Amino acid sequence: QLIFFGPEKPPEELYDLENDPHEIHNLAEDSAFQKELEEHRTMLKDWIAETGDQGQATESDAGLLAALKRWGDKCVNPEYDRVRSQLNESKN
C-alpha cells in the first residue's frame, strides 16, 4: 500500500490478483511476467483506439487555468505548475 502514499507511482503496474488480491507486489518489472505485461499494453492501446480515449492528451493552458480558478489548491498534478504563475500574475 506504500504506492498510494509514496512520492511517485510507478509508470506501469501489473498484479497477480489471485495470489496478491491487495496489489502489494508490482510484477511490471519482473522478467517472468513480460509476456503478460505486453499483452496488457496491447489491450490498452486497442481500447484507447476503439474508444477515442483522450486521457493521455495534454491539457491546454486555458483548460488548466480554468480548473485552477475553480478548484485552486486542489489542483495538485504537475501539469498545473506550468500555468500556476500565470494565475498568480493575473491576481496582481
N, CA, C and O atoms as a CHARMM CRD file, in Angstrom:
* protein
*
  368
    1    1 GLN  N      0.81600  -1.20000   0.00000 PROA 1      0.00000
    2    1 GLN  CA     0.00000   0.00000   0.00000 PROA 1      0.00000
    3    1 GLN  C      0.85500   1.25700   0.00000 PROA 1      0.00000
    4    1 GLN  O      0.32400   2.36400  -0.09700 PROA 1      0.00000
    5    2 LEU  N      2.15700   1.10600   0.10600 PROA 2      0.00000
    6    2 LEU  CA     3.04700   2.25800   0.11200 PROA 2      0.00000
    7    2 LEU  C      2.90000   3.08800  -1.15400 PROA 2      0.00000
    8    2 LEU  O      3.07100   4.30700  -1.11800 PROA 2      0.00000
    9    3 ILE  N      2.58400   2.44000  -2.28000 PROA 3      0.00000
   10    3 ILE  CA     2.49500   3.19600  -3.52400 PROA 3      0.00000
   11    3 ILE  C      1.40900   4.25900  -3.47900 PROA 3      0.00000
   12    3 ILE  O      1.49200   5.25100  -4.20300 PROA 3      0.00000
   13    4 PHE  N      0.39600   4.07400  -2.64800 PROA 4      0.00000
   14    4 PHE  CA    -0.65400   5.08100  -2.55600 PROA 4      0.00000
   15    4 PHE  C     -0.18300   6.32000  -1.81000 PROA 4      0.00000
   16    4 PHE  O     -0.72000   7.40900  -2.01700 PROA 4      0.00000
   17    5 PHE  N      0.80100   6.17100  -0.95700 PROA 5      0.00000
   18    5 PHE  CA     1.24500   7.26800  -0.10900 PROA 5      0.00000
   19    5 PHE  C      2.66700   7.71000  -0.41200 PROA 5      0.00000
   20    5 PHE  O      3.14400   8.68700   0.16500 PROA 5      0.00000
   21    6 GLY  N      3.34600   7.01600  -1.29700 PROA 6      0.00000
   22    6 GLY  CA     4.71200   7.37300  -1.64500 PROA 6      0.00000
   23    6 GLY  C      4.74800   8.58800  -2.56100 PROA 6      0.00000
   24    6 GLY  O      3.70600   9.05500  -3.02000 PROA 6      0.00000
   25    7 PRO  N      5.94500   9.09900  -2.82600 PROA 7      0.00000
   26    7 PRO  CA     6.06900  10.30900  -3.63700 PROA 7      0.00000
   27    7 PRO  C      5.71000  10.09700  -5.10600 PROA 7      0.00000
   28    7 PRO  O      5.29600  11.04300  -5.77500 PROA 7      0.00000
   29    8 GLU  N      5.85800   8.88000  -5.61800 PROA 8      0.00000
   30    8 GLU  CA     5.57300   8.61500  -7.02800 PROA 8      0.00000
   31    8 GLU  C      4.93600   7.24300  -7.19500 PROA 8      0.00000
   32    8 GLU  O      5.22100   6.30500  -6.45000 PROA 8      0.00000
   33    9 LYS  N      4.07100   7.15500  -8.18900 PROA 9      0.00000
   34    9 LYS  CA     3.54500   5.85100  -8.57600 PROA 9      0.00000
   35    9 LYS  C      4.41800   5.33700  -9.70700 PROA 9      0.00000
   36    9 LYS  O      4.93700   6.13500 -10.48800 PROA 9      0.00000
   37   10 PRO  N      4.59300   4.04000  -9.81500 PROA 10     0.00000
   38   10 PRO  CA     5.38000   3.50400 -10.92500 PROA 10     0.00000
   39   10 PRO  C      4.66200   3.76500 -12.24900 PROA 10     0.00000
   40   10 PRO  O      3.43700   3.88400 -12.27100 PROA 10     0.00000
   41   11 PRO  N      5.40700   3.85500 -13.34800 PROA 11     0.00000
   42   11 PRO  CA     4.77300   4.13400 -14.63900 PROA 11     0.00000
   43   11 PRO  C      3.83100   3.02300 -15.10500 PROA 11     0.00000
   44   11 PRO  O      2.86000   3.28600 -15.81500 PROA 11     0.00000
   45   12 GLU  N      4.11900   1.79100 -14.70700 PROA 12     0.00000
   46   12 GLU  CA     3.24700   0.66800 -15.04700 PROA 12     0.00000
   47   12 GLU  C      3.07200  -0.20600 -13.81600 PROA 12     0.00000
   48   12 GLU  O      3.96700  -0.32300 -12.97900 PROA 12     0.00000
   49   13 GLU  N      1.89600  -0.81600 -13.72800 PROA 13     0.00000
   50   13 GLU  CA     1.62000  -1.73000 -12.62600 PROA 13     0.00000
   51   13 GLU  C      0.97100  -2.99200 -13.18600 PROA 13     0.00000
   52   13 GLU  O      0.13400  -2.92900 -14.08600 PROA 13     0.00000
   53   14 LEU  N      1.37100  -4.13100 -12.64200 PROA 14     0.00000
   54   14 LEU  CA     0.81400  -5.41900 -13.03300 PROA 14     0.00000
   55   14 LEU  C      0.78900  -6.29600 -11.78800 PROA 14     0.00000
   56   14 LEU  O      1.81100  -6.48300 -11.12700 PROA 14     0.00000
   57   15 TYR  N     -0.38300  -6.82800 -11.47600 PROA 15     0.00000
   58   15 TYR  CA    -0.53000  -7.62600 -10.25500 PROA 15     0.00000
   59   15 TYR  C     -1.17800  -8.96400 -10.56100 PROA 15     0.00000
   60   15 TYR  O     -1.98100  -9.07900 -11.48700 PROA 15     0.00000
   61   16 ASP  N     -0.82900  -9.96400  -9.78500 PROA 16     0.00000
   62   16 ASP  CA    -1.46500 -11.27300  -9.82800 PROA 16     0.00000
   63   16 ASP  C     -2.58300 -11.22700  -8.78700 PROA 16     0.00000
   64   16 ASP  O     -2.35400 -11.49000  -7.60700 PROA 16     0.00000
   65   17 LEU  N     -3.78000 -10.89400  -9.23000 PROA 17     0.00000
   66   17 LEU  CA    -4.88800 -10.68000  -8.29800 PROA 17     0.00000
   67   17 LEU  C     -5.31400 -11.94200  -7.56800 PROA 17     0.00000
   68   17 LEU  O     -5.88800 -11.87000  -6.48200 PROA 17     0.00000
   69   18 GLU  N     -5.04000 -13.08700  -8.15500 PROA 18     0.00000
   70   18 GLU  CA    -5.38800 -14.34100  -7.49200 PROA 18     0.00000
   71   18 GLU  C     -4.49800 -14.57800  -6.27000 PROA 18     0.00000
   72   18 GLU  O     -4.97900 -14.96200  -5.20500 PROA 18     0.00000
   73   19 ASN  N     -3.19900 -14.34300  -6.44000 PROA 19     0.00000
   74   19 ASN  CA    -2.23900 -14.58800  -5.35800 PROA 19     0.00000
   75   19 ASN  C     -1.89000 -13.33600  -4.55600 PROA 19     0.00000
   76   19 ASN  O     -1.29500 -13.42700  -3.48200 PROA 19     0.00000
   77   20 ASP  N     -2.26000 -12.17600  -5.07700 PROA 20     0.00000
   78   20 ASP  CA    -1.93600 -10.90700  -4.42400 PROA 20     0.00000
   79   20 ASP  C     -3.13700  -9.96000  -4.56000 PROA 20     0.00000
   80   20 ASP  O     -3.04400  -8.92900  -5.22600 PROA 20     0.00000
   81   21 PRO  N     -4.26600 -10.31400  -3.92700 PROA 21     0.00000
   82   21 PRO  CA    -5.50200  -9.53500  -4.11200 PROA 21     0.00000
   83   21 PRO  C     -5.41800  -8.09700  -3.60300 PROA 21     0.00000
   84   21 PRO  O     -6.23300  -7.25900  -3.98700 PROA 21     0.00000
   85   22 HSD  N     -4.45300  -7.80700  -2.75400 PROA 22     0.00000
   86   22 HSD  CA    -4.31500  -6.44300  -2.22400 PROA 22     0.00000
   87   22 HSD  C     -3.33200  -5.60300  -3.03700 PROA 22     0.00000
   88   22 HSD  O     -3.01500  -4.47000  -2.67400 PROA 22     0.00000
   89   23 GLU  N     -2.85200  -6.17900  -4.14500 PROA 23     0.00000
   90   23 GLU  CA    -1.96900  -5.47900  -5.08000 PROA 23     0.00000
   91   23 GLU  C     -0.75500  -4.87000  -4.37700 PROA 23     0.00000
   92   23 GLU  O     -0.50600  -3.66700  -4.45600 PROA 23     0.00000
   93   24 ILE  N     -0.01800  -5.72500  -3.69500 PROA 24     0.00000
   94   24 ILE  CA     1.16700  -5.29700  -2.95600 PROA 24     0.00000
   95   24 ILE  C      2.43200  -5.44200  -3.80000 PROA 24     0.00000
   96   24 ILE  O      3.31100  -4.58100  -3.75600 PROA 24     0.00000
   97   25 HSD  N      2.52500  -6.52600  -4.56600 PROA 25     0.00000
   98   25 HSD  CA     3.74600  -6.84400  -5.31300 PROA 25     0.00000
   99   25 HSD  C      3.56300  -6.53400  -6.79500 PROA 25     0.00000
  100   25 HSD  O      2.92300  -7.29100  -7.52400 PROA 25     0.00000
  101   26 ASN  N      4.12900  -5.41700  -7.22900 PROA 26     0.00000
  102   26 ASN  CA     4.04400  -4.99900  -8.62300 PROA 26     0.00000
  103   26 ASN  C      4.95700  -5.88600  -9.46900 PROA 26     0.00000
  104   26 ASN  O      6.16400  -5.94800  -9.23100 PROA 26     0.00000
  105   27 LEU  N      4.38400  -6.56500 -10.44700 PROA 27     0.00000
  106   27 LEU  CA     5.12700  -7.50400 -11.28300 PROA 27     0.00000
  107   27 LEU  C      5.55300  -6.89700 -12.61500 PROA 27     0.00000
  108   27 LEU  O      6.11700  -7.60000 -13.45300 PROA 27     0.00000
  109   28 ALA  N      5.30100  -5.62500 -12.82800 PROA 28     0.00000
  110   28 ALA  CA     5.57200  -4.99500 -14.12100 PROA 28     0.00000
  111   28 ALA  C      7.04300  -5.07500 -14.52100 PROA 28     0.00000
  112   28 ALA  O      7.34700  -5.14600 -15.71100 PROA 28     0.00000
  113   29 GLU  N      7.94200  -5.06600 -13.57300 PROA 29     0.00000
  114   29 GLU  CA     9.36700  -5.12300 -13.89600 PROA 29     0.00000
  115   29 GLU  C      9.96100  -6.51600 -13.71000 PROA 29     0.00000
  116   29 GLU  O     11.17100  -6.70300 -13.83700 PROA 29     0.00000
  117   30 ASP  N      9.11400  -7.48300 -13.41200 PROA 30     0.00000
  118   30 ASP  CA     9.56500  -8.86600 -13.23400 PROA 30     0.00000
  119   30 ASP  C      9.65000  -9.52800 -14.61000 PROA 30     0.00000
  120   30 ASP  O      8.64200  -9.63400 -15.30900 PROA 30     0.00000
  121   31 SER  N     10.83200  -9.96800 -14.99600 PROA 31     0.00000
  122   31 SER  CA    11.03100 -10.54800 -16.33100 PROA 31     0.00000
  123   31 SER  C     10.15200 -11.76800 -16.57900 PROA 31     0.00000
  124   31 SER  O      9.85100 -12.08300 -17.73100 PROA 31     0.00000
  125   32 ALA  N      9.74200 -12.45000 -15.53800 PROA 32     0.00000
  126   32 ALA  CA     8.88000 -13.62800 -15.69400 PROA 32     0.00000
  127   32 ALA  C      7.47400 -13.25100 -16.16600 PROA 32     0.00000
  128   32 ALA  O      6.72000 -14.11800 -16.60700 PROA 32     0.00000
  129   33 PHE  N      7.11700 -11.97900 -16.07800 PROA 33     0.00000
  130   33 PHE  CA     5.76500 -11.54300 -16.43400 PROA 33     0.00000
  131   33 PHE  C      5.74700 -10.58700 -17.62600 PROA 33     0.00000
  132   33 PHE  O      4.74700  -9.90400 -17.84900 PROA 33     0.00000
  133   34 GLN  N      6.83400 -10.52700 -18.39200 PROA 34     0.00000
  134   34 GLN  CA     6.89800  -9.59400 -19.51300 PROA 34     0.00000
  135   34 GLN  C      5.88600  -9.91600 -20.61100 PROA 34     0.00000
  136   34 GLN  O      5.35100  -9.00500 -21.24300 PROA 34     0.00000
  137   35 LYS  N      5.62000 -11.19500 -20.84200 PROA 35     0.00000
  138   35 LYS  CA     4.62800 -11.57500 -21.85400 PROA 35     0.00000
  139   35 LYS  C      3.25500 -11.03900 -21.46200 PROA 35     0.00000
  140   35 LYS  O      2.55300 -10.46100 -22.29200 PROA 35     0.00000
  141   36 GLU  N      2.87200 -11.22700 -20.21300 PROA 36     0.00000
  142   36 GLU  CA     1.57700 -10.73500 -19.73300 PROA 36     0.00000
  143   36 GLU  C      1.51600  -9.20800 -19.79000 PROA 36     0.00000
  144   36 GLU  O      0.48400  -8.63300 -20.13700 PROA 36     0.00000
  145   37 LEU  N      2.62300  -8.56300 -19.44900 PROA 37     0.00000
  146   37 LEU  CA     2.66400  -7.10300 -19.49300 PROA 37     0.00000
  147   37 LEU  C      2.46900  -6.60900 -20.92800 PROA 37     0.00000
  148   37 LEU  O      1.71600  -5.66300 -21.15800 PROA 37     0.00000
  149   38 GLU  N      3.13000  -7.23200 -21.87700 PROA 38     0.00000
  150   38 GLU  CA     2.96700  -6.85600 -23.28700 PROA 38     0.00000
  151   38 GLU  C      1.52800  -7.07200 -23.75500 PROA 38     0.00000
  152   38 GLU  O      0.98800  -6.25100 -24.49600 PROA 38     0.00000
  153   39 GLU  N      0.91100  -8.16500 -23.32800 PROA 39     0.00000
  154   39 GLU  CA    -0.48700  -8.42100 -23.69000 PROA 39     0.00000
  155   39 GLU  C     -1.39500  -7.31700 -23.15500 PROA 39     0.00000
  156   39 GLU  O     -2.30600  -6.86800 -23.85000 PROA 39     0.00000
  157   40 HSD  N     -1.14700  -6.88400 -21.93100 PROA 40     0.00000
  158   40 HSD  CA    -1.96000  -5.81900 -21.33900 PROA 40     0.00000
  159   40 HSD  C     -1.70200  -4.47500 -22.01600 PROA 40     0.00000
  160   40 HSD  O     -2.62900  -3.68200 -22.18100 PROA 40     0.00000
  161   41 ARG  N     -0.46400  -4.21200 -22.40800 PROA 41     0.00000
  162   41 ARG  CA    -0.16600  -2.98100 -23.14600 PROA 41     0.00000
  163   41 ARG  C     -0.94600  -2.96000 -24.45900 PROA 41     0.00000
  164   41 ARG  O     -1.52600  -1.94100 -24.83500 PROA 41     0.00000
  165   42 THR  N     -0.94900  -4.09500 -25.14300 PROA 42     0.00000
  166   42 THR  CA    -1.67600  -4.19000 -26.41100 PROA 42     0.00000
  167   42 THR  C     -3.16800  -3.99700 -26.19800 PROA 42     0.00000
  168   42 THR  O     -3.81400  -3.28800 -26.96800 PROA 42     0.00000
  169   43 MET  N     -3.72600  -4.62000 -25.16100 PROA 43     0.00000
  170   43 MET  CA    -5.15700  -4.44400 -24.86800 PROA 43     0.00000
  171   43 MET  C     -5.48100  -2.98000 -24.58900 PROA 43     0.00000
  172   43 MET  O     -6.50900  -2.47300 -25.03900 PROA 43     0.00000
  173   44 LEU  N     -4.60900  -2.30300 -23.85300 PROA 44     0.00000
  174   44 LEU  CA    -4.84200  -0.89400 -23.53600 PROA 44     0.00000
  175   44 LEU  C     -4.77300  -0.03500 -24.79300 PROA 44     0.00000
  176   44 LEU  O     -5.63400   0.82000 -25.00100 PROA 44     0.00000
  177   45 LYS  N     -3.76200  -0.24900 -25.63300 PROA 45     0.00000
  178   45 LYS  CA    -3.64500   0.52000 -26.87900 PROA 45     0.00000
  179   45 LYS  C     -4.86800   0.30500 -27.75800 PROA 45     0.00000
  180   45 LYS  O     -5.39100   1.25700 -28.33600 PROA 45     0.00000
  181   46 ASP  N     -5.32700  -0.93900 -27.86500 PROA 46     0.00000
  182   46 ASP  CA    -6.52100  -1.24100 -28.66300 PROA 46     0.00000
  183   46 ASP  C     -7.74500  -0.54100 -28.09500 PROA 46     0.00000
  184   46 ASP  O     -8.54400   0.02000 -28.84500 PROA 46     0.00000
  185   47 TRP  N     -7.89800  -0.57000 -26.78000 PROA 47     0.00000
  186   47 TRP  CA    -9.04800   0.06300 -26.13500 PROA 47     0.00000
  187   47 TRP  C     -9.03100   1.57200 -26.36100 PROA 47     0.00000
  188   47 TRP  O    -10.06700   2.16900 -26.65200 PROA 47     0.00000
  189   48 ILE  N     -7.85400   2.19300 -26.22800 PROA 48     0.00000
  190   48 ILE  CA    -7.73100   3.63500 -26.46000 PROA 48     0.00000
  191   48 ILE  C     -8.14300   3.96400 -27.88600 PROA 48     0.00000
  192   48 ILE  O     -8.87900   4.92400 -28.11300 PROA 48     0.00000
  193   49 ALA  N     -7.67300   3.17200 -28.85300 PROA 49     0.00000
  194   49 ALA  CA    -8.01900   3.41200 -30.25600 PROA 49     0.00000
  195   49 ALA  C     -9.51100   3.20900 -30.50500 PROA 49     0.00000
  196   49 ALA  O    -10.12800   3.98900 -31.23000 PROA 49     0.00000
  197   50 GLU  N    -10.08600   2.18300 -29.92000 PROA 50     0.00000
  198   50 GLU  CA   -11.50700   1.87900 -30.13600 PROA 50     0.00000
  199   50 GLU  C    -12.43800   2.90700 -29.50300 PROA 50     0.00000
  200   50 GLU  O    -13.49800   3.20700 -30.05100 PROA 50     0.00000
  201   51 THR  N    -12.04700   3.44200 -28.35900 PROA 51     0.00000
  202   51 THR  CA   -12.94400   4.34100 -27.62700 PROA 51     0.00000
  203   51 THR  C    -12.63800   5.81600 -27.84200 PROA 51     0.00000
  204   51 THR  O    -13.43200   6.67500 -27.46000 PROA 51     0.00000
  205   52 GLY  N    -11.49500   6.11700 -28.45100 PROA 52     0.00000
  206   52 GLY  CA   -11.11600   7.51500 -28.62900 PROA 52     0.00000
  207   52 GLY  C    -10.72100   8.17900 -27.32200 PROA 52     0.00000
  208   52 GLY  O    -10.79400   9.40200 -27.20300 PROA 52     0.00000
  209   53 ASP  N    -10.30500   7.39100 -26.34600 PROA 53     0.00000
  210   53 ASP  CA    -9.91800   7.91700 -25.03700 PROA 53     0.00000
  211   53 ASP  C     -8.82200   8.97400 -25.19500 PROA 53     0.00000
  212   53 ASP  O     -7.81700   8.74200 -25.86600 PROA 53     0.00000
  213   54 GLN  N     -9.02400  10.11400 -24.58000 PROA 54     0.00000
  214   54 GLN  CA    -8.05200  11.20600 -24.65200 PROA 54     0.00000
  215   54 GLN  C     -7.35200  11.43300 -23.31600 PROA 54     0.00000
  216   54 GLN  O     -6.78600  12.50200 -23.08500 PROA 54     0.00000
  217   55 GLY  N     -7.38700  10.44600 -22.44800 PROA 55     0.00000
  218   55 GLY  CA    -6.83900  10.59000 -21.10600 PROA 55     0.00000
  219   55 GLY  C     -5.37400  10.96800 -21.04700 PROA 55     0.00000
  220   55 GLY  O     -4.93900  11.57500 -20.06800 PROA 55     0.00000
  221   56 GLN  N     -4.60500  10.63100 -22.06000 PROA 56     0.00000
  222   56 GLN  CA    -3.18600  10.96700 -22.06400 PROA 56     0.00000
  223   56 GLN  C     -2.88700  12.22300 -22.87600 PROA 56     0.00000
  224   56 GLN  O     -1.72700  12.61400 -23.00300 PROA 56     0.00000
  225   57 ALA  N     -3.91900  12.85700 -23.42700 PROA 57     0.00000
  226   57 ALA  CA    -3.71400  14.07500 -24.20700 PROA 57     0.00000
  227   57 ALA  C     -3.31000  15.21800 -23.28300 PROA 57     0.00000
  228   57 ALA  O     -3.77500  15.30700 -22.14700 PROA 57     0.00000
  229   58 THR  N     -2.45200  16.07600 -23.77800 PROA 58     0.00000
  230   58 THR  CA    -2.01400  17.22600 -22.99400 PROA 58     0.00000
  231   58 THR  C     -3.13500  18.24500 -22.91000 PROA 58     0.00000
  232   58 THR  O     -3.73000  18.61200 -23.92300 PROA 58     0.00000
  233   59 GLU  N     -3.41800  18.69500 -21.71400 PROA 59     0.00000
  234   59 GLU  CA    -4.45400  19.71000 -21.48600 PROA 59     0.00000
  235   59 GLU  C     -3.91100  21.06800 -21.91600 PROA 59     0.00000
  236   59 GLU  O     -2.73700  21.36500 -21.69700 PROA 59     0.00000
  237   60 SER  N     -4.75200  21.88500 -22.52000 PROA 60     0.00000
  238   60 SER  CA    -4.32900  23.22400 -22.93100 PROA 60     0.00000
  239   60 SER  C     -4.10000  24.10300 -21.70500 PROA 60     0.00000
  240   60 SER  O     -4.63900  23.84100 -20.62900 PROA 60     0.00000
  241   61 ASP  N     -3.29200  25.14800 -21.88400 PROA 61     0.00000
  242   61 ASP  CA    -3.07100  26.08900 -20.78600 PROA 61     0.00000
  243   61 ASP  C     -4.38400  26.72400 -20.35400 PROA 61     0.00000
  244   61 ASP  O     -4.61400  26.93000 -19.16200 PROA 61     0.00000
  245   62 ALA  N     -5.24600  27.03300 -21.31600 PROA 62     0.00000
  246   62 ALA  CA    -6.54000  27.64400 -20.98400 PROA 62     0.00000
  247   62 ALA  C     -7.37700  26.70200 -20.12000 PROA 62     0.00000
  248   62 ALA  O     -8.02300  27.13800 -19.16700 PROA 62     0.00000
  249   63 GLY  N     -7.36300  25.41700 -20.45200 PROA 63     0.00000
  250   63 GLY  CA    -8.11000  24.43300 -19.66400 PROA 63     0.00000
  251   63 GLY  C     -7.55700  24.29300 -18.25500 PROA 63     0.00000
  252   63 GLY  O     -8.30800  24.19600 -17.28500 PROA 63     0.00000
  253   64 LEU  N     -6.22700  24.28500 -18.15500 PROA 64     0.00000
  254   64 LEU  CA    -5.59600  24.18600 -16.83800 PROA 64     0.00000
  255   64 LEU  C     -5.88700  25.42300 -15.99400 PROA 64     0.00000
  256   64 LEU  O     -6.16400  25.31200 -14.79900 PROA 64     0.00000
  257   65 LEU  N     -5.82400  26.60200 -16.61500 PROA 65     0.00000
  258   65 LEU  CA    -6.11900  27.84000 -15.88600 PROA 65     0.00000
  259   65 LEU  C     -7.55900  27.86000 -15.39200 PROA 65     0.00000
  260   65 LEU  O     -7.82900  28.28900 -14.27000 PROA 65     0.00000
  261   66 ALA  N     -8.48100  27.39800 -16.23000 PROA 66     0.00000
  262   66 ALA  CA    -9.89100  27.36200 -15.82200 PROA 66     0.00000
  263   66 ALA  C    -10.07800  26.44800 -14.61200 PROA 66     0.00000
  264   66 ALA  O    -10.80800  26.78400 -13.68000 PROA 66     0.00000
  265   67 ALA  N     -9.41800  25.29800 -14.63300 PROA 67     0.00000
  266   67 ALA  CA    -9.52000  24.37300 -13.49500 PROA 67     0.00000
  267   67 ALA  C     -8.89400  24.98600 -12.24500 PROA 67     0.00000
  268   67 ALA  O     -9.44200  24.85600 -11.15000 PROA 67     0.00000
  269   68 LEU  N     -7.74800  25.65200 -12.40300 PROA 68     0.00000
  270   68 LEU  CA    -7.09500  26.29600 -11.25900 PROA 68     0.00000
  271   68 LEU  C     -7.98200  27.37200 -10.64800 PROA 68     0.00000
  272   68 LEU  O     -8.07900  27.48900  -9.42600 PROA 68     0.00000
  273   69 LYS  N     -8.62100  28.14900 -11.49800 PROA 69     0.00000
  274   69 LYS  CA    -9.50200  29.20900 -10.99400 PROA 69     0.00000
  275   69 LYS  C    -10.66000  28.61500 -10.20100 PROA 69     0.00000
  276   69 LYS  O    -11.09100  29.17400  -9.19300 PROA 69     0.00000
  277   70 ARG  N    -11.15200  27.48500 -10.67000 PROA 70     0.00000
  278   70 ARG  CA   -12.29900  26.86700  -9.99700 PROA 70     0.00000
  279   70 ARG  C    -11.89400  26.09700  -8.74600 PROA 70     0.00000
  280   70 ARG  O    -12.53900  26.22000  -7.70500 PROA 70     0.00000
  281   71 TRP  N    -10.83100  25.30500  -8.84100 PROA 71     0.00000
  282   71 TRP  CA   -10.50100  24.35700  -7.77400 PROA 71     0.00000
  283   71 TRP  C     -9.30100  24.75800  -6.92700 PROA 71     0.00000
  284   71 TRP  O     -9.08100  24.16900  -5.86900 PROA 71     0.00000
  285   72 GLY  N     -8.52700  25.73300  -7.35500 PROA 72     0.00000
  286   72 GLY  CA    -7.40800  26.24600  -6.55700 PROA 72     0.00000
  287   72 GLY  C     -6.41600  25.19700  -6.10700 PROA 72     0.00000
  288   72 GLY  O     -5.87200  24.45500  -6.92500 PROA 72     0.00000
  289   73 ASP  N     -6.18100  25.13400  -4.80800 PROA 73     0.00000
  290   73 ASP  CA    -5.16300  24.24200  -4.23700 PROA 73     0.00000
  291   73 ASP  C     -5.46800  22.76300  -4.41500 PROA 73     0.00000
  292   73 ASP  O     -4.60600  21.92300  -4.15500 PROA 73     0.00000
  293   74 LYS  N     -6.66000  22.43200  -4.84600 PROA 74     0.00000
  294   74 LYS  CA    -6.99100  21.01900  -5.08800 PROA 74     0.00000
  295   74 LYS  C     -6.32800  20.51200  -6.37100 PROA 74     0.00000
  296   74 LYS  O     -6.25500  19.30300  -6.59300 PROA 74     0.00000
  297   75 CYS  N     -5.84600  21.42300  -7.21400 PROA 75     0.00000
  298   75 CYS  CA    -5.15400  21.05500  -8.45900 PROA 75     0.00000
  299   75 CYS  C     -3.69000  20.78400  -8.12800 PROA 75     0.00000
  300   75 CYS  O     -2.88100  21.71000  -8.07200 PROA 75     0.00000
  301   76 VAL  N     -3.35500  19.53100  -7.91100 PROA 76     0.00000
  302   76 VAL  CA    -2.01900  19.18400  -7.43000 PROA 76     0.00000
  303   76 VAL  C     -1.15100  18.47900  -8.46600 PROA 76     0.00000
  304   76 VAL  O      0.03900  18.27800  -8.22300 PROA 76     0.00000
  305   77 ASN  N     -1.70300  18.10400  -9.59700 PROA 77     0.00000
  306   77 ASN  CA    -0.91100  17.39800 -10.59400 PROA 77     0.00000
  307   77 ASN  C      0.18000  18.30600 -11.15500 PROA 77     0.00000
  308   77 ASN  O     -0.01200  19.51900 -11.23700 PROA 77     0.00000
  309   78 PRO  N      1.31700  17.73800 -11.54100 PROA 78     0.00000
  310   78 PRO  CA     2.45000  18.55000 -12.01300 PROA 78     0.00000
  311   78 PRO  C      2.13600  19.43900 -13.21300 PROA 78     0.00000
  312   78 PRO  O      2.75300  20.49400 -13.36200 PROA 78     0.00000
  313   79 GLU  N      1.20200  19.04600 -14.06700 PROA 79     0.00000
  314   79 GLU  CA     0.92400  19.86400 -15.25200 PROA 79     0.00000
  315   79 GLU  C      0.40500  21.25500 -14.89100 PROA 79     0.00000
  316   79 GLU  O      0.50100  22.17900 -15.69800 PROA 79     0.00000
  317   80 TYR  N     -0.13800  21.40800 -13.69800 PROA 80     0.00000
  318   80 TYR  CA    -0.62500  22.72500 -13.28200 PROA 80     0.00000
  319   80 TYR  C      0.51700  23.68200 -12.96800 PROA 80     0.00000
  320   80 TYR  O      0.31800  24.89700 -12.97800 PROA 80     0.00000
  321   81 ASP  N      1.69500  23.16800 -12.69300 PROA 81     0.00000
  322   81 ASP  CA     2.82600  24.02700 -12.33500 PROA 81     0.00000
  323   81 ASP  C      3.15700  25.01700 -13.44400 PROA 81     0.00000
  324   81 ASP  O      3.52500  26.15900 -13.17000 PROA 81     0.00000
  325   82 ARG  N      3.02600  24.58200 -14.70000 PROA 82     0.00000
  326   82 ARG  CA     3.42200  25.45600 -15.80300 PROA 82     0.00000
  327   82 ARG  C      2.49400  26.65800 -15.96900 PROA 82     0.00000
  328   82 ARG  O      2.88400  27.64200 -16.59900 PROA 82     0.00000
  329   83 VAL  N      1.28200  26.60600 -15.42500 PROA 83     0.00000
  330   83 VAL  CA     0.35000  27.73000 -15.57900 PROA 83     0.00000
  331   83 VAL  C      0.02200  28.42400 -14.25800 PROA 83     0.00000
  332   83 VAL  O     -0.63200  29.46700 -14.24700 PROA 83     0.00000
  333   84 ARG  N      0.47000  27.85400 -13.16300 PROA 84     0.00000
  334   84 ARG  CA     0.16100  28.44200 -11.85300 PROA 84     0.00000
  335   84 ARG  C      0.67200  29.88200 -11.75200 PROA 84     0.00000
  336   84 ARG  O     -0.00100  30.74000 -11.18100 PROA 84     0.00000
  337   85 SER  N      1.86400  30.14700 -12.30500 PROA 85     0.00000
  338   85 SER  CA     2.41600  31.50500 -12.23800 PROA 85     0.00000
  339   85 SER  C      1.55400  32.48500 -13.03500 PROA 85     0.00000
  340   85 SER  O      1.42800  33.64800 -12.65000 PROA 85     0.00000
  341   86 GLN  N      0.96200  32.03100 -14.13700 PROA 86     0.00000
  342   86 GLN  CA     0.07400  32.90100 -14.92200 PROA 86     0.00000
  343   86 GLN  C     -1.14000  33.31700 -14.09700 PROA 86     0.00000
  344   86 GLN  O     -1.58100  34.46500 -14.16500 PROA 86     0.00000
  345   87 LEU  N     -1.66700  32.39500 -13.33100 PROA 87     0.00000
  346   87 LEU  CA    -2.82400  32.70600 -12.49400 PROA 87     0.00000
  347   87 LEU  C     -2.43200  33.70800 -11.40900 PROA 87     0.00000
  348   87 LEU  O     -3.17600  34.64500 -11.11900 PROA 87     0.00000
  349   88 ASN  N     -1.25800  33.50300 -10.81400 PROA 88     0.00000
  350   88 ASN  CA    -0.79200  34.41900  -9.77100 PROA 88     0.00000
  351   88 ASN  C     -0.55600  35.81900 -10.32600 PROA 88     0.00000
  352   88 ASN  O     -0.85000  36.80700  -9.65300 PROA 88     0.00000
  353   89 GLU  N     -0.02100  35.91800 -11.56000 PROA 89     0.00000
  354   89 GLU  CA     0.21700  37.21900 -12.18600 PROA 89     0.00000
  355   89 GLU  C     -1.09000  37.94700 -12.46700 PROA 89     0.00000
  356   89 GLU  O     -1.16200  39.16900 -12.33500 PROA 89     0.00000
  357   90 SER  N     -2.12200  37.20500 -12.85400 PROA 90     0.00000
  358   90 SER  CA    -3.40400  37.84100 -13.17100 PROA 90     0.00000
  359   90 SER  C     -4.10000  38.37200 -11.92000 PROA 90     0.00000
  360   90 SER  O     -4.95900  39.25000 -12.01100 PROA 90     0.00000
  361   91 LYS  N     -3.73300  37.84200 -10.75300 PROA 91     0.00000
  362   91 LYS  CA    -4.32200  38.31200  -9.49300 PROA 91     0.00000
  363   91 LYS  C     -3.67900  39.62200  -9.03500 PROA 91     0.00000
  364   91 LYS  O     -4.28700  40.38800  -8.28800 PROA 91     0.00000
  365   92 ASN  N     -2.44000  39.87700  -9.48600 PROA 92     0.00000
  366   92 ASN  CA    -1.70300  41.08200  -9.04500 PROA 92     0.00000
  367   92 ASN  C     -2.03900  42.29300  -9.85900 PROA 92     0.00000
  368   92 ASN  O     -1.50300  43.37300  -9.60900 PROA 92     0.00000
